[in-house]
Amino acid sequence: MCGILGVVATTPVNQLLYDGLQVLQHRGQDAAGIATAEGGRFHMHKGPGLVRDVFRTRNMRNLIGNWGIGHCRYPTAGSAYNAAESQPFYVNSPFGLMLAHNGNLTNAEQLKRDMFLQDLRHMNTNSDSEVLLNVLAHELQEASTKYQVDAETIFKAVAGMHKRVRGAYAVVAMIAGYGLLAFRDPYGIRPLVIGKNETPAGTEYLVASESVAIDTLGFQFLRDVEPGEAVLIDTRGQFISRQCAEKTQHAPCMFEYVYLARPDSLIDGVSVYSSRVNMGVSLADKIRHTMPHLAIDTVIPIPDSSRPAALELATRLGVPYREGFVKNRYIGRTFIMPGQASRKKSVRQKLNAIGSEFRGKNVLLVDDSIVRGTTSREIIMMAREAGAQKVYFASASPPVRFANVYGIDMPSRTELIAAFRNDEEIRQEIGADALIYQDLEAMKNAVRAINPALTQFDTSCFDGHYITGDVSADYLNSIEAARARPARHDGDGGDGGQLDLNLVSHE
C-alpha cells in the first residue's frame, strides 16, 4: 500500500505534488519522493520519513518543471530500512524513465533472473518496483525503432509488460521529453483515478491513488483508470488512453474499502464512506439475529476508520453511540509499524480512554478489522481498566486468515490471529466477552450495493482465493520464510539517507 501521484500542468508542479502527497500520507509513512521534468532533464528528491520531514524549501526549489510524479512509501517488499528503495526509481535507457508504483509483484524473483540473464539489466535494490521499471524499460526498447518514442510504441510496451508481470500494480511513470504514463494491472486490484483542470493556458491532468487528492488540489474528478488500461498525457497536455491487456477482470481490493482508503475517496465508482456505513448495517443485522442476548449500553468505535460502521450500527440497534477513545494524531499508525514490540508499545501512546464512557457499562467496541490481534487485546484491556463491566468486540470485516500478497503488510499467516483459530479461540485470545465478525458476502454486498457493476473483489486475505491465479503454496511459504529472517538495517549516508538528483536523460 503506497500513494502515487502524477501531474501534467501549465505551471510548476512541485507544490501540487507536495500537497497531493500530504493528502495521500495515510497510504505510506516510511518514505516519500518527488520527481519533476524540465525538458529532457529530471529533478528528484526523496528520502525516509513523512512528506513534511523529507522536503525542505531548498529541495522544493530544485524540483523544476510543469510535470512530475510523487510517491509515499509503505514497505511490503524489499527492506524497510534501505533509503535506496524510496521512490520514484530512475533508469536512463531507453529515453530516460522515472517510475512510482503502488502494489506488489508476485513474480518479482523470476523477473529479476530474466532481467539479469536475458535482458542484461541490473537491479540495484530488493524492490519489486525497480523490477517493474526495468521490465517497462526493456519493453520500450524492444517496441521502439531507432529509439524513437511515440504513443504507439508506449502502448505496445505496456502491453508487453502486462504479459510478463504478475500481481498488483498501479503505476505513474515519466518518459523524458515525452510525458506522463499511468497504468493499472489487468485486475484493477490497486486503485488509480484521473482528474482534470481547465485553465486559460490549457487542460491540466492529475492521476492519483485516490480521488481525495483530486478534490483537494482543485481538480475535477474524471474517472478511474480501467484495469489493464494505459493513460498517456504528453507535455502539451494531449490525453490518449488505450486498453493494453489481452484479458481483464475487474476485482478491486476489498481492504481499500475496509481500511486503507480515506472515507472521502471514491474508488471504482464506490464512496468509501458509504461502503463503511453499509458494513455497519449488515453488522447490526448479524448482532440482532445471532446475539440478541447482548445487553449493550453503548457503542464505541476504535478511531478512525471504523467510525462510519460503528455509528450506523448503533443507530440500527437503537443504542447510544459514544466516542470513548481519544487519538494522539502524532503517533504512527500501529498497523504499519515494524515488529510486535513496537506495535504494543504504541497502542497506549496512540489511544487514551475516556473513563466516564466505560465505567460500569457493557460496551461494544467496533473496529474495521482484526489482523494480528495485538491492538485489539490492548484496547480491550484499556476498556476494562477504564471500568467497563462487559467488553464486546465487533469487526466490520471477516476474520483475516490468509496472507495478502498484493501490497498490504500481512504476508505471513503465523502473524494473523485468525489464521489457525476459530472465533471462540480468537475471543479468548483478545479477552473479549463476545466477538462478532462481519460475514464475507455481507461485506461484498455492502460495496456492491453502491456499484452493482462490481461483481468480483480481491478478498484473498479473508478467503484465500488469489484473484491473479498464480499464487502457489510454495510462493506463500517462501514469503513466510523470508519474513522470518531478521531484517537487515542498511546505513543511511548523509542528510538522513535522502537523495537529491538532477538527471540528464536521453531525448
FINU-519656 format. One record per residue (C-alpha): residue in three letters; x, y, z. Coordinates in steps of 0.05 Angstrom, whole numbers, padded with zeros to 5 digits, always signed. Layout:
BEGIN
alaXYZ ...
% end
This chain:
BEGIN
met+00000+00000+00000 cys+00032+00064-00025 gly+00007+00131-00050 ile+00024+00153-00121 leu+00011+00218-00158 gly+00026+00245-00227 val+00012+00315-00254 val+00018+00349-00322 ala+00004+00423-00312 thr+00013+00491-00345 thr+00052+00518-00286 pro+00105+00489-00238 val+00081+00426-00204 asn+00127+00420-00144 gln+00076+00449-00095 leu+00019+00408-00125 leu+00058+00344-00117 tyr+00078+00361-00046 asp+00006+00378-00026 gly-00021+00316-00060 leu+00028+00270-00024 gln+00007+00300+00042 val-00065+00283+00026 leu-00043+00212+00009 gln+00002+00206+00071 his-00044+00154+00102 arg-00023+00106+00047 gly+00050+00106+00067 gln+00093+00137+00122 asp+00160+00103+00111 ala+00189+00147+00056 ala+00169+00199+00004 gly+00196+00225-00062 ile+00181+00274-00118 ala+00209+00277-00189 thr+00196+00333-00238 ala+00217+00345-00310 glu+00242+00406-00347 gly+00253+00390-00420 gly+00296+00327-00421 arg+00323+00336-00351 phe+00294+00302-00289 his+00299+00332-00219 met+00286+00287-00160 his+00288+00288-00084 lys+00268+00230-00039 gly+00283+00203+00030 pro+00257+00166+00091 gly+00201+00195+00134 leu+00137+00234+00128 val+00126+00281+00069 arg+00133+00342+00115 asp+00201+00316+00140 val+00231+00296+00074 phe+00223+00362+00037 arg+00253+00429+00054 thr+00249+00495+00017 arg+00316+00483-00016 asn+00292+00415-00042 met+00227+00445-00069 arg+00264+00500-00107 asn+00305+00448-00143 leu+00242+00409-00167 ile+00233+00449-00230 gly+00183+00435-00285 asn+00109+00432-00304 trp+00101+00357-00298 gly+00122+00305-00249 ile+00106+00246-00203 gly+00105+00233-00129 his+00105+00173-00082 cys+00096+00159-00008 arg+00121+00091+00012 tyr+00094+00037+00056 pro+00143-00022+00051 thr+00114-00090+00033 ala+00172-00115-00009 gly+00246-00103+00000 ser+00276-00074+00063 ala+00240-00024+00107 tyr+00307+00007+00126 asn+00340+00018+00059 ala+00335+00090+00037 ala+00354+00069-00034 glu+00286+00037-00041 ser+00249+00103-00034 gln+00213+00121-00098 pro+00210+00144-00153 phe+00261+00099-00187 tyr+00302+00122-00247 val+00334+00086-00307 asn+00368+00122-00364 ser+00357+00073-00421 pro+00318+00079-00464 phe+00296+00152-00466 gly+00302+00162-00390 leu+00247+00136-00345 met+00221+00153-00275 leu+00170+00107-00242 ala+00129+00104-00178 his+00089+00041-00161 asn+00034+00020-00113 gly+00024-00055-00105 asn+00065-00118-00103 leu+00091-00164-00158 thr+00083-00238-00145 asn+00135-00260-00197 ala+00188-00208-00180 glu+00243-00260-00166 gln+00233-00294-00234 leu+00233-00226-00268 lys+00298-00208-00233 arg+00331-00271-00261 asp+00303-00256-00330 met+00328-00185-00327 phe+00398-00207-00310 leu+00405-00267-00356 gln+00363-00246-00417 asp+00352-00171-00416 leu+00421-00155-00388 arg+00393-00107-00337 his+00419-00099-00266 met+00376-00089-00203 asn+00406-00045-00150 thr+00355-00057-00095 asn+00308-00111-00069 ser+00247-00071-00090 asp+00198-00101-00139 ser+00184-00030-00163 glu+00254-00027-00192 val+00239-00094-00226 leu+00175-00065-00256 leu+00213-00003-00281 asn+00265-00046-00316 val+00213-00091-00348 leu+00178-00029-00375 ala+00244+00000-00399 his+00262-00065-00435 glu+00194-00069-00468 leu+00201+00003-00491 gln+00268-00013-00521 glu+00240-00074-00557 ala+00180-00036-00583 ser+00217+00025-00609 thr+00251+00033-00676 lys+00315+00073-00677 tyr+00299+00094-00606 gln+00240+00137-00629 val+00184+00143-00578 asp+00111+00156-00594 ala+00043+00135-00566 glu+00040+00071-00607 thr+00108+00050-00581 ile+00090+00065-00509 phe+00024+00027-00511 lys+00058-00032-00544 ala+00110-00032-00488 val+00056-00032-00434 ala+00021-00090-00469 gly+00086-00129-00469 met+00097-00113-00396 his+00027-00139-00378 lys+00045-00206-00409 arg+00107-00213-00365 val+00087-00183-00298 arg+00041-00215-00247 gly+00010-00185-00185 ala-00020-00118-00166 tyr+00006-00053-00194 ala-00018+00018-00204 val+00037+00060-00236 val+00055+00131-00255 ala+00117+00140-00299 met+00153+00196-00334 ile+00184+00187-00403 ala+00237+00241-00414 gly+00218+00291-00467 tyr+00150+00259-00479 gly+00102+00258-00420 leu+00066+00222-00364 leu+00046+00149-00368 ala-00003+00116-00319 phe-00029+00045-00319 arg-00064-00007-00276 asp-00058-00082-00272 pro-00108-00125-00312 tyr-00148-00140-00248 gly-00152-00068-00222 ile-00131-00091-00153 arg-00099-00026-00132 pro-00137+00039-00145 leu-00119+00095-00194 val-00162+00154-00214 ile-00157+00213-00263 gly-00175+00286-00254 lys-00170+00347-00298 asn-00169+00422-00291 glu-00186+00472-00345 thr-00142+00534-00345 pro-00133+00593-00393 ala-00067+00562-00413 gly-00096+00494-00427 thr-00121+00429-00394 glu-00083+00401-00335 tyr-00086+00328-00314 leu-00075+00292-00249 val-00070+00217-00235 ala-00073+00193-00163 ser-00085+00133-00119 glu-00148+00164-00090 ser-00198+00216-00112 val-00187+00255-00048 ala-00122+00282-00079 ile-00161+00305-00140 asp-00213+00341-00096 thr-00165+00376-00050 leu-00119+00400-00106 gly-00177+00434-00141 phe-00183+00385-00200 gln-00248+00355-00227 phe-00256+00280-00220 leu-00257+00249-00289 arg-00258+00173-00280 asp-00219+00112-00255 val-00163+00083-00297 glu-00193+00017-00321 pro-00160-00050-00306 gly-00106-00062-00358 glu-00113+00008-00387 ala-00056+00056-00400 val-00064+00132-00400 leu-00014+00176-00435 ile-00010+00252-00426 asp+00044+00288-00465 thr+00078+00352-00443 arg+00029+00393-00485 gly-00030+00364-00446 gln-00056+00317-00500 phe-00092+00258-00468 ile-00093+00188-00500 ser-00115+00122-00469 arg-00116+00050-00492 gln-00133-00018-00465 cys-00066-00055-00465 ala-00083-00121-00432 glu-00108-00181-00472 lys-00154-00202-00416 thr-00182-00162-00358 gln-00223-00178-00296 his-00244-00122-00250 ala-00231-00144-00179 pro-00212-00086-00133 cys-00180-00099-00065 met-00234-00103-00012 phe-00186-00078+00042 glu-00186-00010+00007 tyr-00259-00001+00028 val-00250-00033+00096 tyr-00189+00005+00120 leu-00137+00031+00071 ala-00171+00088+00034 arg-00195+00153+00063 pro-00270+00155+00075 asp-00278+00216+00030 ser-00249+00179-00030 leu-00287+00150-00089 ile-00256+00085-00116 asp-00284+00047-00175 gly-00350+00084-00170 val-00358+00069-00096 ser-00358+00120-00040 val-00312+00091+00013 tyr-00353+00125+00068 ser-00419+00097+00043 ser-00389+00027+00037 arg-00368+00030+00111 val-00438+00055+00131 asn-00467-00006+00095 met-00419-00051+00132 gly-00448-00023+00197 val-00518-00040+00173 ser-00501-00113+00159 leu-00461-00120+00223 ala-00521-00094+00263 asp-00566-00145+00229 lys-00518-00201+00247 ile-00516-00180+00320 arg-00591-00174+00323 his-00601-00244+00294 thr-00543-00282+00326 met-00532-00247+00392 pro-00597-00216+00414 his-00580-00231+00487 leu-00523-00179+00489 ala-00542-00122+00536 ile-00504-00066+00501 asp-00504+00001+00537 thr-00461+00039+00486 val-00425+00031+00420 ile-00354+00058+00416 pro-00311+00060+00353 ile-00236+00048+00351 pro-00215+00112+00315 asp-00214+00129+00259 ser-00234+00083+00201 ser-00288+00045+00240 arg-00330+00107+00256 pro-00379+00104+00198 ala-00394+00030+00211 ala-00399+00040+00287 leu-00446+00099+00281 glu-00493+00063+00234 leu-00491+00000+00276 ala-00510+00040+00338 thr-00567+00073+00301 arg-00595+00007+00275 leu-00591-00025+00344 gly-00620+00036+00379 val-00561+00041+00425 pro-00523+00105+00443 tyr-00460+00119+00403 arg-00402+00149+00442 glu-00330+00169+00430 gly-00293+00131+00483 phe-00222+00137+00458 val-00181+00199+00443 lys-00128+00190+00389 asn-00060+00222+00391 arg-00050+00240+00317 tyr+00024+00248+00324 ile+00037+00174+00332 gly+00045+00130+00271 arg-00009+00080+00251 thr+00003+00016+00291 phe-00016-00028+00233 ile+00045-00008+00193 met+00097-00006+00248 pro+00151-00060+00244 gly+00152-00112+00298 gln+00102-00133+00352 ala+00141-00099+00408 ser+00137-00031+00375 arg+00064-00041+00359 lys+00046-00060+00431 lys+00082+00000+00459 ser+00050+00049+00411 val-00023+00030+00426 arg-00022+00063+00494 gln+00013+00124+00465 lys-00037+00128+00409 leu-00103+00119+00445 asn-00129+00140+00513 ala-00195+00121+00543 ile-00248+00169+00569 gly-00265+00136+00635 ser-00337+00162+00641 glu-00357+00126+00576 phe-00335+00059+00603 arg-00347+00059+00678 gly-00399+00008+00697 lys-00423-00003+00625 asn-00428-00060+00576 val-00392-00031+00516 leu-00390-00056+00444 leu-00323-00036+00412 val-00324-00033+00336 asp-00261-00038+00293 asp-00253-00042+00218 ser-00214-00108+00223 ile-00174-00153+00268 val-00107-00171+00236 arg-00054-00191+00286 gly-00098-00182+00348 thr-00045-00144+00388 thr-00081-00077+00383 ser-00149-00108+00397 arg-00123-00142+00460 glu-00092-00078+00486 ile-00154-00037+00472 ile-00200-00086+00507 met-00153-00084+00567 met-00156-00008+00567 ala-00232-00011+00566 arg-00232-00057+00627 glu-00182-00013+00663 ala-00228+00046+00650 gly-00283+00010+00687 ala-00323-00027+00634 gln-00367-00082+00662 lys-00370-00123+00597 val-00329-00112+00534 tyr-00357-00138+00468 phe-00317-00132+00404 ala-00343-00127+00332 ser-00303-00127+00268 ala-00332-00094+00206 ser-00296-00146+00164 pro-00289-00222+00167 pro-00231-00258+00200 val-00164-00244+00165 arg-00139-00315+00157 phe-00092-00313+00097 ala-00032-00276+00072 asn-00041-00215+00028 val+00008-00214-00030 tyr-00018-00154-00068 gly+00012-00096-00028 ile-00012-00100+00044 asp+00034-00117+00101 met+00003-00183+00123 pro+00045-00234+00086 ser+00054-00287+00140 arg-00002-00330+00167 thr+00037-00341+00231 glu+00026-00267+00247 leu-00050-00269+00236 ile-00091-00283+00298 ala-00147-00316+00258 ala-00103-00360+00214 phe-00106-00422+00258 arg-00161-00404+00308 asn-00237-00406+00307 asp-00279-00348+00331 glu-00284-00372+00402 glu-00209-00382+00407 ile-00198-00312+00380 arg-00247-00283+00430 gln-00209-00315+00487 glu-00142-00292+00458 ile-00162-00219+00455 gly-00201-00222+00521 ala-00270-00201+00497 asp-00335-00222+00529 ala-00365-00232+00459 leu-00336-00228+00389 ile-00375-00213+00325 tyr-00346-00216+00255 gln-00376-00190+00191 asp-00396-00243+00141 leu-00357-00244+00076 glu-00417-00240+00030 ala-00448-00185+00072 met-00384-00144+00064 lys-00383-00154-00011 asn-00456-00134-00015 ala-00441-00071+00025 val-00396-00047-00031 arg-00434-00077-00089 ala-00498-00042-00067 ile-00465+00024-00086 asn-00437+00000-00153 pro-00472-00064-00177 ala-00423-00068-00235 leu-00370-00093-00187 thr-00384-00168-00188 gln-00316-00191-00162 phe-00266-00168-00110 asp-00198-00189-00085 thr-00215-00218-00017 ser-00155-00263-00013 cys-00136-00245+00059 phe-00206-00268+00080 asp-00219-00329+00037 gly-00151-00350+00010 his-00173-00341-00063 tyr-00119-00304-00101 ile-00150-00269-00160 thr-00088-00270-00204 gly-00087-00346-00203 asp-00011-00352-00197 val-00001-00354-00122 ser+00022-00423-00101 ala+00034-00455-00033 asp+00109-00453-00048 tyr+00106-00379-00061 leu+00069-00366+00005 asn+00119-00409+00042 ser+00177-00371+00011 ile+00147-00305+00035 glu+00138-00332+00106 ala+00210-00358+00106 ala+00237-00291+00082 arg+00197-00253+00134 ala+00223-00298+00190 arg+00294-00277+00174 pro+00320-00217+00213 ala+00312-00151+00177 arg+00376-00120+00151 his+00389-00049+00175 asp+00425-00012+00119 gly+00462+00050+00140 asp+00436+00115+00111 gly+00490+00163+00086 gly+00488+00239+00090 asp+00425+00281+00101 gly+00388+00224+00135 gly+00393+00179+00074 gln+00357+00230+00029 leu+00373+00233-00045 asp+00372+00295-00088 leu+00386+00285-00162 asn+00387+00326-00225 leu+00389+00276-00282 val+00402+00288-00355 ser+00364+00237-00397 his+00363+00217-00470 glu+00319+00260-00514 
% end
